[in-house]
């Protein structure tokens, strides 16, 4: 499994949440963001699924916040409405190549920061969780 989403009232599987593999994520609508990041050079093209689509898929439309957890135990809580409003993307590809653990994958939460000066600060940069493995809906 690439990503487990827990804490929502929707359907669950034996892991106590919805466990997404690559095929399940690929079946959701795919989106692109072209933006620069504080961790890469120049502008990059990121491809993946919108957080909003994952939230809808698991039936957690009433969620107020989510805790994103990474492989390295990094975690951060973000308001769902803010992440959706700012176009949070669960990126699985960068510049046409699958993201690997070495380059912040297999899933990296990415925002279109070049399009929105309001999210070009350290507080919002902390929400770019790479090596994302779990989302806990609250």
KOLPA-195836 format. One line per 5 residues: number of its first residue (from 0); for each residue x, y, z of C-alpha. Coordinates in steps of 0.2 Angstrom, whole numbers. Last residue first. Layout:
REM residues N
NUM> X:Y:Z; ...
This chain:
REM residues 138
137> -50:73:60; -44:63:45; -28:54:48; -17:53:32; -4:40:31
132> 12:36:20; 18:53:14; 37:52:8; 36:70:7; 25:82:17
127> 23:99:10; 14:106:25; 30:114:32; 31:125:17; 15:133:22
122> 22:140:39; 38:144:30; 30:156:18; 24:156:0; 6:151:3
117> -1:169:2; 9:172:-14; -2:160:-24; 1:154:-41; 20:150:-38
112> 15:140:-23; 4:127:-32; 5:115:-18; 13:98:-16; 10:84:-4
107> 23:71:-9; 19:53:-13; 32:39:-18; 41:50:-15; 53:63:-9
102> 67:61:-22; 76:46:-14; 59:38:-9; 54:37:-27; 43:49:-37
97> 38:42:-54; 45:52:-68; 36:64:-80; 43:80:-73; 38:75:-55
92> 27:60:-52; 17:54:-37; 10:71:-31; -4:71:-18; -10:88:-23
87> -15:102:-12; -25:115:-22; -25:130:-10; -43:129:-6; -42:110:-3
82> -27:113:10; -36:127:18; -53:118:20; -44:102:27; -35:112:41
77> -17:105:42; -9:94:56; 9:90:53; 19:74:54; 37:69:52
72> 40:51:57; 53:48:43; 40:38:33; 28:53:33; 12:57:42
67> -1:69:37; -13:74:51; -30:80:44; -42:94:48; -60:99:48
62> -67:84:40; -85:85:34; -82:78:17; -74:62:24; -82:50:12
57> -66:41:8; -68:46:-11; -72:64:-6; -56:66:5; -46:58:-9
52> -53:69:-22; -50:85:-11; -32:79:-9; -30:81:-27; -22:66:-36
47> -5:66:-45; 6:75:-57; 20:87:-53; 28:98:-66; 44:107:-59
42> 49:125:-59; 67:129:-55; 78:119:-44; 71:108:-30; 69:110:-11
37> 60:127:-9; 48:122:-23; 44:129:-40; 27:126:-48; 19:117:-62
32> 4:107:-55; -5:93:-64; -21:83:-60; -27:65:-61; -44:60:-58
27> -45:44:-47; -41:27:-54; -22:30:-53; -24:31:-34; -33:15:-34
22> -20:7:-45; -5:13:-35; -12:6:-19; -23:15:-7; -27:8:10
17> -44:15:16; -46:14:35; -45:1:49; -32:-10:40; -46:-23:36
12> -54:-11:24; -65:4:28; -80:12:19; -84:30:25; -85:38:42
7> -67:44:42; -52:42:54; -40:33:43; -32:36:26; -18:24:21
2> -6:27:7; 6:17:-4; 0:0:0
